[in-house]
Amino acid sequence: MSTQHTFKDDELRATVQIGKNGITEQLVNEIKKQLKKRKLIKIKILKSYHKTHDRKETAKKLCVLTKARLLSQKGFVIVLRK
């Protein structure tokens, strides 16, 4: 049996949302806290944010700020892993 973790992003619930305030220090701290607790989190980008920001750049920025790995990005949903 493989010990590698597998996931389906459909089974994972988005626990963080990026809205009109964008990527704030508070948001980054919340993501870090959840990554420490869960190891894997799903982030939803709301319309108020993605109208003026690039989704791919947002995912890259979150990875750098939280020191996490990008597992998946589909549409307006990002999945990060510690």
RACORTA-V225900 format. One line per field, one symbol per residue. psi: psi as a letter, one per 20 degrees, with the letter a starting at -180 (. if undefined). burial: + if it has 24 or more other C-alpha atoms within 12 Angstrom, else -. A space follows every 50 residues. Layout:
psi = ???
burial = ???
This chain:
psi = qqjppqqpihipppiqpobhiborhggghgggghhhghhpqpppoqhhgi hjqpgghgggghgghilrqohqoodkpppqq.
burial = ---------------+++---++----+-+++-++----+++++++---+ ----+--++--++--+-++++++--+++++++
